Amino acid sequence: MFENELYLTFSFLVILIFGIPHGAFDASIAITIKNDGEKNLNLPIGRIPNLILSSPFLYYLSFLIIYMLLAFLTVIAWIYWPFICLMVFLLISGIHFGRGDSNDISGNLDYINSVFVHGGLSIIVIPFAHPEDVSLLFNVLSKDSSKLIMPIINNLIYLWIACLAFHCYMRLKNKNKGIRVIEIAIMLCIIFTMPPIVSFIVYFCFVHSPRHTLKVWNLIRVSQKKKNIIISTTLITFITWIMSGYGIYFLNEIEGFFRATIQIIFIGLAALTVPHMILIDYLLPRSLPINQNTQ
């Protein structure tokens, strides 16, 4: 199925249209951080030179340059150290997804367990349910990597099941949180009955992205004009679309359509995930006077 060009094209377009745009809010998040946190010198924003802080244009431009530089360096690192980068990408993706689904859970042990359970849906359960297809994908991203990664995943699945049982027990104790158990049950049905790319698309585009978008929108609309948010997000989304399309066109001439599409989807996501996580998981909680995860 992976080698069906129509299937790959459709998957690529769905991720571009419904998944990627949620990260395009990052520029608006950076502006919100500036607006709300620049007066406190103990916060990360307070360490930025006054020349940049005093000019909205320079601040915005500096953010875009640093963001793109981090993404570019991630791609370069993947070229030279593909296996290490693939392992790191799986790890940080699991943490990021898990945190995004666990922001309303208190208690250190319960929270960490929830992060592992929700994050493991994509990086543990999907590969376990579709070992042949996912092994092919891993090997495209890093030659022969599946021989090392799949045994790790096959062992982690037992820990994941144990943590899932504890997670369900804790959620069902609180009737208001039982919906999370239903969400996981639905995702498991999708994962074990649908191809791996489809399962990933459902989670990334229709679970993670809408949840992230809603939380971020509620956060940034207070300090910025809606028009400016929409313009900024739309501009960055279109730039990402153009660069992704060019990347497939360029790699198609070298690698072929199948390998080109897989590499653009997942290496591209890795390149965007690194600066996105730095902003969302590190800078945002430390720069705003709130205690809220917004993954």
N, C-alpha and C positions, 0 to 999 in steps of 0.2 A: 504493500500500500504506500510506503514512503516514496517509492520511485514513480508513482503516478503524478505527472506534472500538474494536472488539474487539481488534484487533492492538495499538493504542496502549495500551489498558488493560492488556493482558497484559504488554507491555514495561515499563510503569510499575511494575506489581506485582512483576515479577521483579527489577528494579533495587532497589526498596524492600526486598524480602525478603532477597535474596542479596547485594546490593552495598552498600547504605547501612550495615548493622550493623557492618561492619569499622571504620568511622570512629567508631562509638560507644565504642570502646575508648579514645578520646582522653582521657576524664576519668580513667580508670585509669592511663594513661601519665603524666598530669600528677601524679597522686599518687605514682607510682613515682619521678618526677623529684624530687619533694619529699623523699621518704623517703631517697633515695640521694645527693642532691646539695646539701642545704641547709646542710651544714657547711662547704662551700667557698665563701667570699665572692667568689672570682674567677669563679665560675660564674653564669649568669643567675639561677638560683634564689636565690643568695645576696644578690641586690639587692632581693628582695621584703621589705617591712616585716615586722618581727618579730611585730607584732600579728596579721597574716594567717597567717604561718607557724606561730604558736603555737596557732592554732585550726583543726583539720581542717575544720570546717564553713565557716569564713570563707574558707579556702583553696579549698575545693571550689566554694563559691558565687562567689567572685571569678573562678575559672577559667571557670565557665559563663557569667557575665555578659560577660567579655571575648570569649569564643569566639562567643557569640551576637551581640555587638556587631559583631565583624569580619564575620560572615556577613551581618548586616543592612546594614552599610555597603557590602558588595560588591553586594548587590541594588540599593541606591540608586544606586551608581556605574553599574550596568548600565542603569538607567533613563535616566540623563543622557548616558552615553558608551557606548552599546551596542557600537559597532564596536571601540573600544579594548579594552573588557572582553572581547569575544569573542576578540580576538587574544591578549590576555594569558592568558585561560583555556586556549586551545589550547597556548600555550607552556609554561605551568606544569604542565598536565596531562601533556604529553609528557615533561617533565623528571621529574615525580613517578613516572609509570609506568616510565620508563626506569631511574631509580635503583632502584626496587623490584625490577627484574629483573636488576640488575647488581651487587648487593652482594657477590657472591663473586668478583669479577674484580679483579685487581691490575694496576697499571701505568696511568699517567695516560691515555695515548693509547688503549689498549685499553678502558679504563673509559668514557671520553667517547664513543668510537665505539659501545660497547654501549648506553649510555644513549640515543643518537640512534637506533639501530636498533630497540630495543624500544619506546621512546617513540613512534617514527614509525609503528608499526603502526596506532595509533588516529588520529593527527592528520594523517598523510600518506597512508598506503596505503588506508585506508577511503575518504576523499574521492576519491582518484585512481580507485579501482575503481568508485565509484558517484557520478559527478559530478552527475547530475541530482537524485537523491534528497538528497544532502548539500547541494547548492546550495539546495534548497528549505528544508532545515533551517537553514542559515546565514542565509537571508533572513528566516526567522521570528524568529531571535534578534537579528538586526541588519539592517534593511532594505537590500537591494541589496548586502550585504557580499560575496556570492559572486563578484561581478565583480572584486573586488580580491583575495580570498583564493585562489580556485581557480587563477589563473595562478601564484601563488607555489608552491602545492602541486604543480602540474604540472611546475615546474622543480626543486623539491626532490626529486622522485621519483628523478631520475637520481643525485643525490648519495646518496640513501638506498640505491639498488641497489649503488653502489660500496662504501658502508660495510658493507652486508650481506655482500658477497663477502669483505671483510677480516674481518668478524666470524665468518663460517663457517670461514674458514681458521684463525683463532686458536682457535676452540672445538674444531675437529677435530684440532688438534695435541695437545690434551689430551683423551684418551679419556673422562675423567670428566665433561667439560663438553659432550660431544657431544649430550646430551639437549636442550640449549638450541637447537641447530640443528633438531632434530625438532619442538620446540615452535613455533618460528617457521614451519616448513614447514606444520604443521597449521593454524596461525592464518591463513596465506596462503591455504590451500585454503578455509577457512571464509569469509574476507573476499571472495574472488572468486566464491564460489558462493551466498552467503547475503545477504539484505538488510543494509544498513549498521547498522540498529539491532540486529539479531540478532548481527552480528559484534561490535559494541561490548559487548553484553550478555555474550557468551561470554568476551571478554577481561576486562571489568571485574568481572563477578560470579564467574567460575569459574577465572580465572587470577590476576589481581591480588589480589582480596579474600581468597581462601584463603591465598595466600602471605603476605600482610600479617598476617592473623589468627594464623597459626601462629607467626610470628616475634614478634609482640607478646605473644601468650599466654606464650611461653617466657620473655619478658623480665619481664613484670609479675607472674607467678604466684609468683615467688621472694619478693617483698616485700609481697604482699597476700594476704588470704584469698580463696580461690576464690569463696566465697559473695558477698563484697562486689563482686568484679569482675563477676560475673554479674548481680547486682541493678543495679549502676550502668549496665552496658551495655544491659540490657533496658529500663531506664527511659528512657534517652536515645533508644534505638531507637524506642520507642513514641511519645515526644514528636515525633520526626522524622516518623514515619508520620502522626500526627494533623495536624501543620502542613502536610505535603505534601498530604494529602487536602483540608484546608480551602483551601489555595492553589488547587488545581484547581477546587474548587467555586466559589470567588470569581471566578477568572479566566474560568471557563466562561461566566459571565453577561456578561462584557465582550468576550472574545476569541473564544469558541467553543471546543469541546472539543479540536480538533486543536492550535491555537496554545497553548491553556492547558497541555496536557499536555507539549508540546515545551518550553515555557518553564519549567515546573516541573522537568522532568527535568534540563535542562542549566544553566539559571541557578541552580537549586537546588544542583546538583553544584558549580558554580563557587563559590557562597556557602560551601559546606562545605569545598571544597578549599583556600581561602585560609588559614583558621585551622589546618586539618589539616596543610598543608605547613609552616607556621611552627612548629608543634609537632614534627612528625616530622623535617623536613629541617634545621631550624635548632636548636631548643632541645634536642631529645633527644640528638643527638650531642655537644653541648657541655655537657650537664648530668650525664651518666652516665659513670662511669669505664670505658667500653668503646668500642671502635672498631667500631661495627656499624651498618649501615643497617637500618632496620626498616620500609621503605615497604611 
